[in-house]
Amino acid sequence: MAIRLSNEAKKRSIASIKQYFAENMEEEVGDLKATLLLEFCLKEIGPSIYNQAVADAQAWMQDKLTDLDGSCHEPEFEYWKK
């Protein structure tokens, strides 16, 4: 599954990459270099981040499902026990 960014997220990511290089690498990069770096990161590193996020979501959901009986259980036939 290819990771795609919205146009707004892509613009902001490119601006962030350019700012990072300017402040930390003391080098100016243009839109083309920043775009190529972004595309590389999305293709090469993005799947690892995406897969970890899916695994985290699965673990969270599994934890919630395991506790479903405890958190949502309502005792039955309690009227006469009052």
Secondary structure, DSSP 8 states (H G I E B T S, - for coil): ------HHHHHHHHHHHHHHHHHHSS----HHHHHHHHHHHHHHTHHHHHHHHHHHHHHHHHHHHHTHHHHH---SS-GGG-
